[in-house]
Amino acid sequence: HSRAAAAAANQENINVRAAFIHVLGDLLQSIGVCIAAAIIYFKPAWKLADPICTFIFSILVLCTTGKILYDTLHVLMEGTPRNLNFEEVESALRRLKGVQDVHNLRMWSLTTTKTSVAVHLAIQPNADPQLVLKRACKRLHHRFHVHEVTVQTEPYTRDMEDCENCQGPSK
């Protein structure tokens, strides 16, 4: 867990980012008010400077808020984590000793820094289910820094190859 915690610590918290953008926006609005006040003080006929400055600085704040809004919607919609590649995760699980097939692999964002993975591993007849489970969890935690892992092991059967519910995402 220490590597996963270190990776998460290096990533920004969306709430801290939003607070920073809010403070920065307030600062920009204050600068805009000061600029408009100075213009109006020296050129009283240019009263239009106040709404123009407010509009310009509002557009700047709106642009900086877009990324936070996008990240928030991504988490709320349980989007696929940007730091995980579906094929790479599936391949890493397939290469585990004792795994015959990987299906029903699901990945989603819990927060901007925490991810979740759920997967079914069809294991070979001679494989130890508990050992495969332990290896799969370890690989997902340490290699991919997945925060929440749910792995189900089950004996491999040929009919799994044709199961429409078990297929990965469409290409």
Salt bridges, closest charged atoms under 4 A:
GLU12 OE1 - ARG17 NE 3.67
ASP26 OD2 - HIS22 NE2 3.40
ASP71 OD2 - ARG17 NH2 2.66
ASP71 OD1 - LYS67 NZ 3.05
ASP71 OD1 - ARG82 NH2 3.37
GLU87 OE2 - LYS171 NZ 3.07
GLU88 OE2 - ARG143 NH2 3.60
GLU90 OE2 - ARG94 NH2 3.12
ASP101 OD1 - ARG94 NH1 2.69
GLU154 OE2 - HIS103 NE2 2.52
GLU154 OE2 - HIS120 ND1 3.78
GLU161 OE2 - ARG158 NH1 3.10
